[in-house]
Structure formats: structure tokens, C-alpha cells
Amino acid sequence: MKILCVTILAFLLLSCKKDNEPAINYCEEGIAEFKKNLIYDGTIFFCNAQPPQMAFIPGRATAIFIGSDTIQIQLRADSIGFDTILDYKINCSIAEEIFPVITLDGSTVNNQGYYTDLNRSIWFSFGYPNCLNNTGFDGICKQ
């Protein structure tokens, strides 16, 4: 009788269904955090092909989110009269099961970037007609 009771008890314990923890959408949370950061102060790096060499130009990127997966960035450098609008598609993947990795894809293979929540920074490259290589922007959110 003891063996039967222990067997039934073991069966009941092993067959109890463990409650599933609620699924967390880490990408959704990461993109929501990204969308809180709208203004980035940083540096524009132009390629060396443009005389005079235009590197380390102070600039500001202002993010405008269009829909759930598109960002439009106004990039300005008042010191050289530079003002342009760039469009990127927002992508997210998960690293090590819980860390959202947010990347930006532009209209060409050279237009790409990323956002990191660690220090609320953004980096993206973009084409510029007078450059042999792409240019880029590296900035940190100041909000």
C-alpha cells in the first residue's frame, strides 16, 4: 500500500503542469525605450574626399518615429550649414535571450546604424554625394 501511495504521489507531482511565466517581448520594450530618446548631440564624420577635410563636426540628430518600424532623422550641423533628412527601418533582434539589439537599415547597404540603451547612444552612417566613402554620426541623447 505504501508503494502504491508513493507511486501515485510521485505521478501527481511529476504530472502537475508548471505555470508558464508570461512571455516578455524584449524587442517591444527595447523599441519603446528607444522611442523615448528624441534628440542626440554628437559628431558628424564626413569622408576625407571633400576639401577641406570635414571631420569631427558638432551636430544634432532629431528622431521622428513614423509608424512602428520606421525612423526619420533630421541631421543638422549649423557650423557648416548642413541639414538633411534620413530614413531608416528599425529592426530588433534578441541577444542572449533577453537583450534587445536595435539596428537601423537605410535605403542602401551603406546606410545603417544602431541604438544602444546602455548609454542612450545612436550611431548611423549615410551616403553623401561628394564622398567616396560614407559619412556617419555618433551621438548621445541629452534628455
C-alpha positions in Angstrom: 0.0 0.0 0.0 2.9 2.4 0.8 4.4 1.8 -2.6 1.1 2.5 -4.3 0.6 5.7 -2.4 4.2 6.9 -3.1 3.8 6.0 -6.8 0.5 7.9 -7.0 2.0 10.9 -5.2 5.1 10.9 -7.4 2.9 10.6 -10.5 0.8 13.6 -9.4 3.9 15.7 -8.6 5.5 15.0 -11.9 2.4 15.4 -13.9 1.5 18.8 -12.4 1.8 21.4 -15.1 4.1 24.2 -14.3 2.6 27.6 -14.9 4.3 29.3 -17.8 5.8 32.6 -17.0 4.3 35.4 -19.0 6.1 36.0 -22.2 8.1 39.2 -22.3 8.6 40.9 -25.6 12.1 42.3 -25.1 12.1 43.9 -28.5 8.9 45.7 -27.9 10.3 47.1 -24.6 13.6 48.0 -26.2 12.0 49.9 -29.1 9.7 51.7 -26.7 12.7 52.8 -24.7 14.4 53.9 -28.0 11.4 56.0 -28.9 11.7 58.0 -25.6 15.0 59.4 -26.8 14.5 62.0 -29.5 17.5 64.4 -29.6 21.1 63.3 -29.8 24.1 65.6 -29.7 27.2 64.3 -31.2 29.7 64.4 -34.0 29.3 64.1 -37.8 32.2 62.5 -39.6 32.5 63.3 -43.3 34.8 61.4 -45.6 38.2 62.6 -46.4 37.4 63.2 -50.1 35.8 66.5 -49.5 38.1 69.5 -49.4 38.8 70.8 -46.8 38.6 67.6 -44.7 35.4 67.8 -42.8 35.6 65.6 -39.8 34.5 66.0 -36.2 31.7 68.5 -37.0 29.4 69.1 -34.0 25.9 68.1 -35.0 22.5 67.2 -33.7 20.2 64.4 -34.8 16.5 64.7 -34.1 14.5 61.5 -34.3 10.9 61.4 -35.6 9.3 58.0 -35.4 7.0 57.2 -38.3 4.9 54.1 -37.5 6.2 51.2 -35.5 9.2 50.3 -37.6 10.4 53.5 -39.3 12.5 56.4 -38.0 13.2 59.6 -39.8 16.3 61.5 -38.6 16.9 65.2 -39.2 20.7 65.7 -39.0 22.0 69.3 -38.7 25.3 70.9 -38.3 24.8 74.7 -38.0 28.5 75.4 -38.2 28.7 74.3 -41.8 25.0 74.8 -42.8 24.3 71.1 -43.2 20.7 69.9 -42.8 19.4 66.7 -44.2 16.6 64.1 -43.5 17.4 60.4 -43.4 15.0 57.4 -43.3 15.8 54.1 -41.6 13.8 51.0 -40.9 14.0 49.8 -37.2 15.0 46.2 -36.7 15.3 44.3 -33.4 16.8 41.0 -32.5 17.4 39.4 -29.2 20.9 38.6 -27.9 21.5 36.1 -25.1 17.7 35.6 -24.8 16.9 38.9 -23.1 18.9 41.8 -24.6 17.3 43.7 -27.5 19.7 44.7 -30.2 18.2 47.6 -32.2 19.7 48.2 -35.7 18.8 50.7 -38.4 18.7 49.9 -42.1 18.6 52.7 -44.7 17.8 52.7 -48.4 21.3 51.4 -49.4 23.6 48.8 -47.9 25.9 51.5 -46.7 23.1 53.4 -44.8 22.9 51.6 -41.5 23.2 52.1 -37.8 22.4 51.0 -34.3 21.0 52.3 -31.0 22.3 51.2 -27.6 20.2 51.6 -24.5 23.3 51.2 -22.3 24.3 54.9 -22.7 21.3 56.0 -24.9 23.5 56.5 -27.9 23.0 56.3 -31.6 25.4 55.7 -34.5 24.4 55.7 -38.1 26.1 56.0 -41.5 24.7 57.8 -44.5 25.8 58.5 -48.1 26.9 61.9 -49.1 27.2 62.8 -52.8 30.7 64.3 -52.7 32.3 61.5 -50.7 33.9 58.3 -51.9 33.0 56.6 -48.6 30.0 57.0 -46.4 29.9 59.5 -43.6 28.4 59.0 -40.1 27.0 60.4 -37.0 27.8 59.3 -33.4 25.7 60.9 -30.6 24.3 60.6 -27.1 20.8 61.5 -26.0 20.9 64.5 -23.7 17.3 64.4 -22.4 
